[in-house]
Amino acid sequence: MTINYALMPGLTARRIVAALHDDGFILLRQRGSHRHYKHPDGRRVTVSFHHSSDTFAPGTLRSMLDAQARWTEADLRRLGLL
């Protein structure tokens, strides 16, 4: 089943960062409002973090969660994002 990121409104930067930490990602560096996280297996995720309550457009969510973090639907459920 494919994930419909348009149905994930209200997913804040704070929740995404918490899920990244829960999954083992560490903050690698920050440049301006972009935080770069790295997982021990080599995956990297960039989160645009202006305010902790910022929400993201569906395309941005798909890029961060699907393309960069490579999380499946099961991972999203395990991390409490679905």
Biotite code that builds the C-alpha atoms (Angstrom):
import biotite.structure as struc

atoms = struc.array([
    struc.Atom([0.000, 0.000, 0.000], chain_id="A", res_id=1, res_name="MET", atom_name="CA", element="C"),
    struc.Atom([1.341, 3.416, -0.901], chain_id="A", res_id=2, res_name="THR", atom_name="CA", element="C"),
    struc.Atom([1.297, 6.211, 1.624], chain_id="A", res_id=3, res_name="ILE", atom_name="CA", element="C"),
    struc.Atom([-0.834, 9.262, 0.846], chain_id="A", res_id=4, res_name="ASN", atom_name="CA", element="C"),
    struc.Atom([1.196, 12.100, 2.330], chain_id="A", res_id=5, res_name="TYR", atom_name="CA", element="C"),
    struc.Atom([-1.618, 14.577, 1.620], chain_id="A", res_id=6, res_name="ALA", atom_name="CA", element="C"),
    struc.Atom([-3.587, 12.840, 4.390], chain_id="A", res_id=7, res_name="LEU", atom_name="CA", element="C"),
    struc.Atom([-0.884, 13.568, 6.976], chain_id="A", res_id=8, res_name="MET", atom_name="CA", element="C"),
    struc.Atom([-1.709, 17.181, 7.861], chain_id="A", res_id=9, res_name="PRO", atom_name="CA", element="C"),
    struc.Atom([-0.322, 18.670, 11.015], chain_id="A", res_id=10, res_name="GLY", atom_name="CA", element="C"),
    struc.Atom([2.864, 16.617, 11.031], chain_id="A", res_id=11, res_name="LEU", atom_name="CA", element="C"),
    struc.Atom([5.197, 19.127, 12.663], chain_id="A", res_id=12, res_name="THR", atom_name="CA", element="C"),
    struc.Atom([8.946, 19.516, 12.498], chain_id="A", res_id=13, res_name="ALA", atom_name="CA", element="C"),
    struc.Atom([9.073, 18.636, 16.211], chain_id="A", res_id=14, res_name="ARG", atom_name="CA", element="C"),
    struc.Atom([7.344, 15.263, 15.601], chain_id="A", res_id=15, res_name="ARG", atom_name="CA", element="C"),
    struc.Atom([9.556, 14.423, 12.636], chain_id="A", res_id=16, res_name="ILE", atom_name="CA", element="C"),
    struc.Atom([12.738, 15.225, 14.576], chain_id="A", res_id=17, res_name="VAL", atom_name="CA", element="C"),
    struc.Atom([11.511, 13.147, 17.536], chain_id="A", res_id=18, res_name="ALA", atom_name="CA", element="C"),
    struc.Atom([10.804, 10.212, 15.202], chain_id="A", res_id=19, res_name="ALA", atom_name="CA", element="C"),
    struc.Atom([14.253, 10.547, 13.636], chain_id="A", res_id=20, res_name="LEU", atom_name="CA", element="C"),
    struc.Atom([15.859, 10.389, 17.094], chain_id="A", res_id=21, res_name="HIS", atom_name="CA", element="C"),
    struc.Atom([13.671, 7.410, 18.053], chain_id="A", res_id=22, res_name="ASP", atom_name="CA", element="C"),
    struc.Atom([14.865, 5.598, 14.922], chain_id="A", res_id=23, res_name="ASP", atom_name="CA", element="C"),
    struc.Atom([18.544, 6.207, 15.691], chain_id="A", res_id=24, res_name="GLY", atom_name="CA", element="C"),
    struc.Atom([19.307, 9.296, 13.606], chain_id="A", res_id=25, res_name="PHE", atom_name="CA", element="C"),
    struc.Atom([21.684, 11.838, 15.137], chain_id="A", res_id=26, res_name="ILE", atom_name="CA", element="C"),
    struc.Atom([22.036, 15.529, 14.367], chain_id="A", res_id=27, res_name="LEU", atom_name="CA", element="C"),
    struc.Atom([25.077, 15.751, 12.133], chain_id="A", res_id=28, res_name="LEU", atom_name="CA", element="C"),
    struc.Atom([25.119, 19.495, 11.526], chain_id="A", res_id=29, res_name="ARG", atom_name="CA", element="C"),
    struc.Atom([22.942, 22.539, 11.084], chain_id="A", res_id=30, res_name="GLN", atom_name="CA", element="C"),
    struc.Atom([23.281, 25.314, 8.559], chain_id="A", res_id=31, res_name="ARG", atom_name="CA", element="C"),
    struc.Atom([20.743, 28.067, 8.963], chain_id="A", res_id=32, res_name="GLY", atom_name="CA", element="C"),
    struc.Atom([17.314, 26.507, 9.243], chain_id="A", res_id=33, res_name="SER", atom_name="CA", element="C"),
    struc.Atom([18.349, 23.155, 7.738], chain_id="A", res_id=34, res_name="HIS", atom_name="CA", element="C"),
    struc.Atom([19.178, 20.368, 10.154], chain_id="A", res_id=35, res_name="ARG", atom_name="CA", element="C"),
    struc.Atom([21.048, 17.392, 8.740], chain_id="A", res_id=36, res_name="HIS", atom_name="CA", element="C"),
    struc.Atom([20.548, 14.028, 10.435], chain_id="A", res_id=37, res_name="TYR", atom_name="CA", element="C"),
    struc.Atom([22.507, 10.835, 9.826], chain_id="A", res_id=38, res_name="LYS", atom_name="CA", element="C"),
    struc.Atom([21.713, 7.224, 10.676], chain_id="A", res_id=39, res_name="HIS", atom_name="CA", element="C"),
    struc.Atom([24.498, 4.727, 11.504], chain_id="A", res_id=40, res_name="PRO", atom_name="CA", element="C"),
    struc.Atom([23.561, 2.746, 8.356], chain_id="A", res_id=41, res_name="ASP", atom_name="CA", element="C"),
    struc.Atom([24.337, 5.777, 6.169], chain_id="A", res_id=42, res_name="GLY", atom_name="CA", element="C"),
    struc.Atom([20.896, 7.263, 5.523], chain_id="A", res_id=43, res_name="ARG", atom_name="CA", element="C"),
    struc.Atom([20.737, 11.067, 5.686], chain_id="A", res_id=44, res_name="ARG", atom_name="CA", element="C"),
    struc.Atom([17.732, 13.325, 6.180], chain_id="A", res_id=45, res_name="VAL", atom_name="CA", element="C"),
    struc.Atom([17.529, 17.109, 5.914], chain_id="A", res_id=46, res_name="THR", atom_name="CA", element="C"),
    struc.Atom([14.755, 18.845, 7.852], chain_id="A", res_id=47, res_name="VAL", atom_name="CA", element="C"),
    struc.Atom([13.907, 22.488, 7.253], chain_id="A", res_id=48, res_name="SER", atom_name="CA", element="C"),
    struc.Atom([13.358, 23.650, 10.825], chain_id="A", res_id=49, res_name="PHE", atom_name="CA", element="C"),
    struc.Atom([12.322, 27.307, 11.084], chain_id="A", res_id=50, res_name="HIS", atom_name="CA", element="C"),
    struc.Atom([9.909, 26.750, 13.986], chain_id="A", res_id=51, res_name="HIS", atom_name="CA", element="C"),
    struc.Atom([9.123, 23.555, 15.860], chain_id="A", res_id=52, res_name="SER", atom_name="CA", element="C"),
    struc.Atom([5.445, 23.912, 14.926], chain_id="A", res_id=53, res_name="SER", atom_name="CA", element="C"),
    struc.Atom([6.101, 24.163, 11.156], chain_id="A", res_id=54, res_name="ASP", atom_name="CA", element="C"),
    struc.Atom([4.151, 21.705, 9.033], chain_id="A", res_id=55, res_name="THR", atom_name="CA", element="C"),
    struc.Atom([5.251, 20.429, 5.644], chain_id="A", res_id=56, res_name="PHE", atom_name="CA", element="C"),
    struc.Atom([3.703, 20.141, 2.198], chain_id="A", res_id=57, res_name="ALA", atom_name="CA", element="C"),
    struc.Atom([3.002, 16.574, 0.984], chain_id="A", res_id=58, res_name="PRO", atom_name="CA", element="C"),
    struc.Atom([5.938, 16.643, -1.459], chain_id="A", res_id=59, res_name="GLY", atom_name="CA", element="C"),
    struc.Atom([8.360, 17.728, 1.247], chain_id="A", res_id=60, res_name="THR", atom_name="CA", element="C"),
    struc.Atom([7.082, 14.999, 3.580], chain_id="A", res_id=61, res_name="LEU", atom_name="CA", element="C"),
    struc.Atom([7.484, 12.382, 0.846], chain_id="A", res_id=62, res_name="ARG", atom_name="CA", element="C"),
    struc.Atom([11.061, 13.553, 0.237], chain_id="A", res_id=63, res_name="SER", atom_name="CA", element="C"),
    struc.Atom([12.037, 13.455, 3.930], chain_id="A", res_id=64, res_name="MET", atom_name="CA", element="C"),
    struc.Atom([10.212, 10.290, 5.000], chain_id="A", res_id=65, res_name="LEU", atom_name="CA", element="C"),
    struc.Atom([10.191, 8.149, 1.861], chain_id="A", res_id=66, res_name="ASP", atom_name="CA", element="C"),
    struc.Atom([13.190, 9.150, -0.239], chain_id="A", res_id=67, res_name="ALA", atom_name="CA", element="C"),
    struc.Atom([15.668, 10.187, 2.469], chain_id="A", res_id=68, res_name="GLN", atom_name="CA", element="C"),
    struc.Atom([14.747, 8.238, 5.634], chain_id="A", res_id=69, res_name="ALA", atom_name="CA", element="C"),
    struc.Atom([13.396, 5.326, 3.524], chain_id="A", res_id=70, res_name="ARG", atom_name="CA", element="C"),
    struc.Atom([10.657, 4.589, 6.036], chain_id="A", res_id=71, res_name="TRP", atom_name="CA", element="C"),
    struc.Atom([7.930, 2.130, 5.115], chain_id="A", res_id=72, res_name="THR", atom_name="CA", element="C"),
    struc.Atom([4.320, 2.327, 6.259], chain_id="A", res_id=73, res_name="GLU", atom_name="CA", element="C"),
    struc.Atom([5.210, -0.086, 9.079], chain_id="A", res_id=74, res_name="ALA", atom_name="CA", element="C"),
    struc.Atom([8.034, 2.217, 10.189], chain_id="A", res_id=75, res_name="ASP", atom_name="CA", element="C"),
    struc.Atom([5.699, 5.230, 10.191], chain_id="A", res_id=76, res_name="LEU", atom_name="CA", element="C"),
    struc.Atom([3.181, 3.320, 12.344], chain_id="A", res_id=77, res_name="ARG", atom_name="CA", element="C"),
    struc.Atom([5.932, 2.121, 14.719], chain_id="A", res_id=78, res_name="ARG", atom_name="CA", element="C"),
    struc.Atom([7.158, 5.708, 15.144], chain_id="A", res_id=79, res_name="LEU", atom_name="CA", element="C"),
    struc.Atom([3.635, 7.061, 15.705], chain_id="A", res_id=80, res_name="GLY", atom_name="CA", element="C"),
    struc.Atom([3.497, 9.185, 12.564], chain_id="A", res_id=81, res_name="LEU", atom_name="CA", element="C"),
    struc.Atom([0.468, 7.386, 11.071], chain_id="A", res_id=82, res_name="LEU", atom_name="CA", element="C"),
])
